[in-house]
Amino acid sequence: MKPLALKVIAAGRTFGPNVAVELLLPGGSLIALLLWLYCTYARRSNAQARA
């Protein structure tokens, strides 16, 4: 596959669940933003705990 296609697929896997939440729920933009922030900071804190 081409590198651009791989980047698009990776972005879809990353943002896909958040886009679904945003489209399906009332107030989904805020919920998707909070979910993304939670997942981002949870990954950082897990990585720091392992180091």
PyMOL Python script that loads the backbone (N, CA, C, O; Angstrom):
from pymol import cmd

cmd.read_pdbstr("""\
ATOM      1  N   MET A   1       0.850  -1.191   0.000  1.00  0.00           N
ATOM      2  CA  MET A   1       0.000   0.000   0.000  1.00  0.00           C
ATOM      3  C   MET A   1       0.886   1.240   0.000  1.00  0.00           C
ATOM      4  O   MET A   1       2.050   1.209   0.399  1.00  0.00           O
ATOM      5  N   LYS A   2       0.298   2.306  -0.453  1.00  0.00           N
ATOM      6  CA  LYS A   2       1.033   3.561  -0.499  1.00  0.00           C
ATOM      7  C   LYS A   2       1.096   4.171   0.898  1.00  0.00           C
ATOM      8  O   LYS A   2       0.199   3.949   1.711  1.00  0.00           O
ATOM      9  N   PRO A   3       2.147   4.936   1.182  1.00  0.00           N
ATOM     10  CA  PRO A   3       2.274   5.546   2.516  1.00  0.00           C
ATOM     11  C   PRO A   3       1.096   6.447   2.888  1.00  0.00           C
ATOM     12  O   PRO A   3       0.697   6.492   4.052  1.00  0.00           O
ATOM     13  N   LEU A   4       0.542   7.157   1.921  1.00  0.00           N
ATOM     14  CA  LEU A   4      -0.599   8.027   2.211  1.00  0.00           C
ATOM     15  C   LEU A   4      -1.812   7.203   2.630  1.00  0.00           C
ATOM     16  O   LEU A   4      -2.531   7.575   3.558  1.00  0.00           O
ATOM     17  N   ALA A   5      -2.035   6.094   1.951  1.00  0.00           N
ATOM     18  CA  ALA A   5      -3.166   5.231   2.304  1.00  0.00           C
ATOM     19  C   ALA A   5      -3.001   4.668   3.705  1.00  0.00           C
ATOM     20  O   ALA A   5      -3.978   4.560   4.447  1.00  0.00           O
ATOM     21  N   LEU A   6      -1.786   4.309   4.076  1.00  0.00           N
ATOM     22  CA  LEU A   6      -1.534   3.798   5.419  1.00  0.00           C
ATOM     23  C   LEU A   6      -1.800   4.865   6.484  1.00  0.00           C
ATOM     24  O   LEU A   6      -2.315   4.560   7.559  1.00  0.00           O
ATOM     25  N   LYS A   7      -1.451   6.106   6.182  1.00  0.00           N
ATOM     26  CA  LYS A   7      -1.710   7.203   7.116  1.00  0.00           C
ATOM     27  C   LYS A   7      -3.210   7.444   7.270  1.00  0.00           C
ATOM     28  O   LYS A   7      -3.688   7.701   8.375  1.00  0.00           O
ATOM     29  N   VAL A   8      -3.944   7.363   6.180  1.00  0.00           N
ATOM     30  CA  VAL A   8      -5.396   7.559   6.230  1.00  0.00           C
ATOM     31  C   VAL A   8      -6.057   6.444   7.040  1.00  0.00           C
ATOM     32  O   VAL A   8      -6.965   6.705   7.829  1.00  0.00           O
ATOM     33  N   ILE A   9      -5.613   5.219   6.849  1.00  0.00           N
ATOM     34  CA  ILE A   9      -6.165   4.095   7.600  1.00  0.00           C
ATOM     35  C   ILE A   9      -5.865   4.245   9.087  1.00  0.00           C
ATOM     36  O   ILE A   9      -6.733   3.993   9.922  1.00  0.00           O
ATOM     37  N   ALA A  10      -4.650   4.652   9.422  1.00  0.00           N
ATOM     38  CA  ALA A  10      -4.276   4.850  10.820  1.00  0.00           C
ATOM     39  C   ALA A  10      -5.115   5.963  11.456  1.00  0.00           C
ATOM     40  O   ALA A  10      -5.544   5.840  12.603  1.00  0.00           O
ATOM     41  N   ALA A  11      -5.346   7.034  10.720  1.00  0.00           N
ATOM     42  CA  ALA A  11      -6.164   8.131  11.239  1.00  0.00           C
ATOM     43  C   ALA A  11      -7.612   7.676  11.442  1.00  0.00           C
ATOM     44  O   ALA A  11      -8.257   8.062  12.417  1.00  0.00           O
ATOM     45  N   GLY A  12      -8.112   6.865  10.530  1.00  0.00           N
ATOM     46  CA  GLY A  12      -9.478   6.340  10.671  1.00  0.00           C
ATOM     47  C   GLY A  12      -9.628   5.465  11.898  1.00  0.00           C
ATOM     48  O   GLY A  12     -10.648   5.528  12.584  1.00  0.00           O
ATOM     49  N   ARG A  13      -8.621   4.648  12.184  1.00  0.00           N
ATOM     50  CA  ARG A  13      -8.676   3.810  13.376  1.00  0.00           C
ATOM     51  C   ARG A  13      -8.591   4.640  14.647  1.00  0.00           C
ATOM     52  O   ARG A  13      -9.196   4.293  15.661  1.00  0.00           O
ATOM     53  N   THR A  14      -7.847   5.727  14.597  1.00  0.00           N
ATOM     54  CA  THR A  14      -7.681   6.577  15.770  1.00  0.00           C
ATOM     55  C   THR A  14      -8.933   7.402  16.044  1.00  0.00           C
ATOM     56  O   THR A  14      -9.392   7.473  17.184  1.00  0.00           O
ATOM     57  N   PHE A  15      -9.481   8.020  15.016  1.00  0.00           N
ATOM     58  CA  PHE A  15     -10.582   8.958  15.200  1.00  0.00           C
ATOM     59  C   PHE A  15     -11.950   8.370  14.919  1.00  0.00           C
ATOM     60  O   PHE A  15     -12.957   9.027  15.183  1.00  0.00           O
ATOM     61  N   GLY A  16     -12.024   7.170  14.398  1.00  0.00           N
ATOM     62  CA  GLY A  16     -13.292   6.556  14.037  1.00  0.00           C
ATOM     63  C   GLY A  16     -14.311   6.489  15.167  1.00  0.00           C
ATOM     64  O   GLY A  16     -15.449   6.922  14.985  1.00  0.00           O
ATOM     65  N   PRO A  17     -13.935   5.959  16.331  1.00  0.00           N
ATOM     66  CA  PRO A  17     -14.902   5.903  17.428  1.00  0.00           C
ATOM     67  C   PRO A  17     -15.374   7.284  17.874  1.00  0.00           C
ATOM     68  O   PRO A  17     -16.545   7.463  18.208  1.00  0.00           O
ATOM     69  N   ASN A  18     -14.470   8.255  17.881  1.00  0.00           N
ATOM     70  CA  ASN A  18     -14.867   9.606  18.292  1.00  0.00           C
ATOM     71  C   ASN A  18     -15.826  10.231  17.291  1.00  0.00           C
ATOM     72  O   ASN A  18     -16.751  10.941  17.687  1.00  0.00           O
ATOM     73  N   VAL A  19     -15.627   9.983  16.019  1.00  0.00           N
ATOM     74  CA  VAL A  19     -16.532  10.512  14.999  1.00  0.00           C
ATOM     75  C   VAL A  19     -17.911   9.872  15.149  1.00  0.00           C
ATOM     76  O   VAL A  19     -18.927  10.551  15.006  1.00  0.00           O
ATOM     77  N   ALA A  20     -17.951   8.584  15.434  1.00  0.00           N
ATOM     78  CA  ALA A  20     -19.233   7.908  15.628  1.00  0.00           C
ATOM     79  C   ALA A  20     -19.975   8.487  16.831  1.00  0.00           C
ATOM     80  O   ALA A  20     -21.183   8.709  16.761  1.00  0.00           O
ATOM     81  N   VAL A  21     -19.271   8.731  17.923  1.00  0.00           N
ATOM     82  CA  VAL A  21     -19.892   9.326  19.113  1.00  0.00           C
ATOM     83  C   VAL A  21     -20.423  10.704  18.773  1.00  0.00           C
ATOM     84  O   VAL A  21     -21.536  11.061  19.158  1.00  0.00           O
ATOM     85  N   GLU A  22     -19.626  11.477  18.051  1.00  0.00           N
ATOM     86  CA  GLU A  22     -20.037  12.840  17.712  1.00  0.00           C
ATOM     87  C   GLU A  22     -21.290  12.867  16.859  1.00  0.00           C
ATOM     88  O   GLU A  22     -22.145  13.735  17.038  1.00  0.00           O
ATOM     89  N   LEU A  23     -21.406  11.931  15.940  1.00  0.00           N
ATOM     90  CA  LEU A  23     -22.546  11.940  15.033  1.00  0.00           C
ATOM     91  C   LEU A  23     -23.808  11.359  15.659  1.00  0.00           C
ATOM     92  O   LEU A  23     -24.912  11.784  15.320  1.00  0.00           O
ATOM     93  N   LEU A  24     -23.664  10.395  16.566  1.00  0.00           N
ATOM     94  CA  LEU A  24     -24.821   9.672  17.066  1.00  0.00           C
ATOM     95  C   LEU A  24     -25.438  10.237  18.337  1.00  0.00           C
ATOM     96  O   LEU A  24     -26.631  10.045  18.573  1.00  0.00           O
ATOM     97  N   LEU A  25     -24.662  10.924  19.155  1.00  0.00           N
ATOM     98  CA  LEU A  25     -25.179  11.387  20.442  1.00  0.00           C
ATOM     99  C   LEU A  25     -25.450  12.880  20.439  1.00  0.00           C
ATOM    100  O   LEU A  25     -24.724  13.645  19.804  1.00  0.00           O
ATOM    101  N   PRO A  26     -26.498  13.302  21.150  1.00  0.00           N
ATOM    102  CA  PRO A  26     -26.690  14.745  21.326  1.00  0.00           C
ATOM    103  C   PRO A  26     -25.574  15.276  22.222  1.00  0.00           C
ATOM    104  O   PRO A  26     -25.246  14.668  23.241  1.00  0.00           O
ATOM    105  N   GLY A  27     -25.002  16.393  21.845  1.00  0.00           N
ATOM    106  CA  GLY A  27     -23.850  16.910  22.574  1.00  0.00           C
ATOM    107  C   GLY A  27     -22.611  16.077  22.318  1.00  0.00           C
ATOM    108  O   GLY A  27     -21.679  16.076  23.123  1.00  0.00           O
ATOM    109  N   GLY A  28     -22.598  15.373  21.212  1.00  0.00           N
ATOM    110  CA  GLY A  28     -21.530  14.437  20.908  1.00  0.00           C
ATOM    111  C   GLY A  28     -20.176  15.087  20.737  1.00  0.00           C
ATOM    112  O   GLY A  28     -19.154  14.452  20.998  1.00  0.00           O
ATOM    113  N   SER A  29     -20.141  16.339  20.306  1.00  0.00           N
ATOM    114  CA  SER A  29     -18.852  17.010  20.135  1.00  0.00           C
ATOM    115  C   SER A  29     -18.126  17.124  21.465  1.00  0.00           C
ATOM    116  O   SER A  29     -16.929  16.852  21.556  1.00  0.00           O
ATOM    117  N   LEU A  30     -18.848  17.522  22.482  1.00  0.00           N
ATOM    118  CA  LEU A  30     -18.232  17.641  23.809  1.00  0.00           C
ATOM    119  C   LEU A  30     -17.837  16.280  24.368  1.00  0.00           C
ATOM    120  O   LEU A  30     -16.767  16.133  24.959  1.00  0.00           O
ATOM    121  N   ILE A  31     -18.694  15.297  24.184  1.00  0.00           N
ATOM    122  CA  ILE A  31     -18.402  13.951  24.680  1.00  0.00           C
ATOM    123  C   ILE A  31     -17.187  13.383  23.950  1.00  0.00           C
ATOM    124  O   ILE A  31     -16.313  12.787  24.579  1.00  0.00           O
ATOM    125  N   ALA A  32     -17.122  13.560  22.637  1.00  0.00           N
ATOM    126  CA  ALA A  32     -15.986  13.063  21.863  1.00  0.00           C
ATOM    127  C   ALA A  32     -14.696  13.763  22.278  1.00  0.00           C
ATOM    128  O   ALA A  32     -13.648  13.124  22.370  1.00  0.00           O
ATOM    129  N   LEU A  33     -14.761  15.058  22.526  1.00  0.00           N
ATOM    130  CA  LEU A  33     -13.584  15.801  22.975  1.00  0.00           C
ATOM    131  C   LEU A  33     -13.106  15.294  24.334  1.00  0.00           C
ATOM    132  O   LEU A  33     -11.912  15.072  24.533  1.00  0.00           O
ATOM    133  N   LEU A  34     -14.027  15.114  25.256  1.00  0.00           N
ATOM    134  CA  LEU A  34     -13.654  14.613  26.578  1.00  0.00           C
ATOM    135  C   LEU A  34     -13.102  13.195  26.507  1.00  0.00           C
ATOM    136  O   LEU A  34     -12.154  12.862  27.218  1.00  0.00           O
ATOM    137  N   LEU A  35     -13.682  12.368  25.665  1.00  0.00           N
ATOM    138  CA  LEU A  35     -13.189  11.003  25.484  1.00  0.00           C
ATOM    139  C   LEU A  35     -11.781  11.009  24.908  1.00  0.00           C
ATOM    140  O   LEU A  35     -10.927  10.245  25.357  1.00  0.00           O
ATOM    141  N   TRP A  36     -11.531  11.852  23.930  1.00  0.00           N
ATOM    142  CA  TRP A  36     -10.199  11.953  23.342  1.00  0.00           C
ATOM    143  C   TRP A  36      -9.180  12.443  24.370  1.00  0.00           C
ATOM    144  O   TRP A  36      -8.077  11.902  24.452  1.00  0.00           O
ATOM    145  N   LEU A  37      -9.536  13.453  25.148  1.00  0.00           N
ATOM    146  CA  LEU A  37      -8.625  13.952  26.183  1.00  0.00           C
ATOM    147  C   LEU A  37      -8.324  12.881  27.218  1.00  0.00           C
ATOM    148  O   LEU A  37      -7.175  12.714  27.627  1.00  0.00           O
ATOM    149  N   TYR A  38      -9.351  12.155  27.645  1.00  0.00           N
ATOM    150  CA  TYR A  38      -9.156  11.086  28.624  1.00  0.00           C
ATOM    151  C   TYR A  38      -8.211  10.015  28.092  1.00  0.00           C
ATOM    152  O   TYR A  38      -7.291   9.591  28.791  1.00  0.00           O
ATOM    153  N   CYS A  39      -8.436   9.582  26.868  1.00  0.00           N
ATOM    154  CA  CYS A  39      -7.585   8.537  26.279  1.00  0.00           C
ATOM    155  C   CYS A  39      -6.161   9.026  26.085  1.00  0.00           C
ATOM    156  O   CYS A  39      -5.217   8.268  26.303  1.00  0.00           O
ATOM    157  N   THR A  40      -5.988  10.265  25.685  1.00  0.00           N
ATOM    158  CA  THR A  40      -4.657  10.816  25.463  1.00  0.00           C
ATOM    159  C   THR A  40      -3.879  10.887  26.764  1.00  0.00           C
ATOM    160  O   THR A  40      -2.718  10.480  26.814  1.00  0.00           O
ATOM    161  N   TYR A  41      -4.504  11.400  27.821  1.00  0.00           N
ATOM    162  CA  TYR A  41      -3.794  11.526  29.087  1.00  0.00           C
ATOM    163  C   TYR A  41      -3.637  10.194  29.793  1.00  0.00           C
ATOM    164  O   TYR A  41      -2.680  10.012  30.546  1.00  0.00           O
ATOM    165  N   ALA A  42      -4.541   9.262  29.574  1.00  0.00           N
ATOM    166  CA  ALA A  42      -4.399   7.930  30.157  1.00  0.00           C
ATOM    167  C   ALA A  42      -3.187   7.228  29.551  1.00  0.00           C
ATOM    168  O   ALA A  42      -2.450   6.552  30.268  1.00  0.00           O
ATOM    169  N   ARG A  43      -2.968   7.375  28.252  1.00  0.00           N
ATOM    170  CA  ARG A  43      -1.800   6.773  27.602  1.00  0.00           C
ATOM    171  C   ARG A  43      -0.513   7.378  28.127  1.00  0.00           C
ATOM    172  O   ARG A  43       0.458   6.663  28.372  1.00  0.00           O
ATOM    173  N   ARG A  44      -0.500   8.701  28.301  1.00  0.00           N
ATOM    174  CA  ARG A  44       0.713   9.366  28.785  1.00  0.00           C
ATOM    175  C   ARG A  44       1.033   8.932  30.207  1.00  0.00           C
ATOM    176  O   ARG A  44       2.191   8.660  30.523  1.00  0.00           O
ATOM    177  N   SER A  45       0.030   8.864  31.064  1.00  0.00           N
ATOM    178  CA  SER A  45       0.293   8.504  32.449  1.00  0.00           C
ATOM    179  C   SER A  45       0.720   7.032  32.546  1.00  0.00           C
ATOM    180  O   SER A  45       1.553   6.693  33.387  1.00  0.00           O
ATOM    181  N   ASN A  46       0.165   6.155  31.701  1.00  0.00           N
ATOM    182  CA  ASN A  46       0.584   4.750  31.694  1.00  0.00           C
ATOM    183  C   ASN A  46       2.032   4.628  31.219  1.00  0.00           C
ATOM    184  O   ASN A  46       2.800   3.829  31.756  1.00  0.00           O
ATOM    185  N   ALA A  47       2.398   5.411  30.225  1.00  0.00           N
ATOM    186  CA  ALA A  47       3.769   5.358  29.706  1.00  0.00           C
ATOM    187  C   ALA A  47       4.752   5.873  30.751  1.00  0.00           C
ATOM    188  O   ALA A  47       5.856   5.342  30.877  1.00  0.00           O
ATOM    189  N   GLN A  48       4.368   6.894  31.496  1.00  0.00           N
ATOM    190  CA  GLN A  48       5.253   7.432  32.527  1.00  0.00           C
ATOM    191  C   GLN A  48       5.370   6.467  33.697  1.00  0.00           C
ATOM    192  O   GLN A  48       6.434   6.378  34.310  1.00  0.00           O
ATOM    193  N   ALA A  49       4.316   5.750  34.020  1.00  0.00           N
ATOM    194  CA  ALA A  49       4.358   4.810  35.132  1.00  0.00           C
ATOM    195  C   ALA A  49       5.279   3.628  34.804  1.00  0.00           C
ATOM    196  O   ALA A  49       5.939   3.083  35.689  1.00  0.00           O
ATOM    197  N   ARG A  50       5.314   3.241  33.535  1.00  0.00           N
ATOM    198  CA  ARG A  50       6.159   2.115  33.126  1.00  0.00           C
ATOM    199  C   ARG A  50       7.627   2.478  33.084  1.00  0.00           C
ATOM    200  O   ARG A  50       8.487   1.618  33.275  1.00  0.00           O
ATOM    201  N   ALA A  51       7.929   3.762  32.834  1.00  0.00           N
ATOM    202  CA  ALA A  51       9.335   4.188  32.691  1.00  0.00           C
ATOM    203  C   ALA A  51      10.057   4.270  34.012  1.00  0.00           C
ATOM    204  O   ALA A  51      11.239   4.613  34.049  1.00  0.00           O
TER     205      ALA A  51
END
""", "prot")
cmd.dss("prot")
cmd.show_as("cartoon", "prot")
cmd.util.cbc("prot")
cmd.orient("prot")
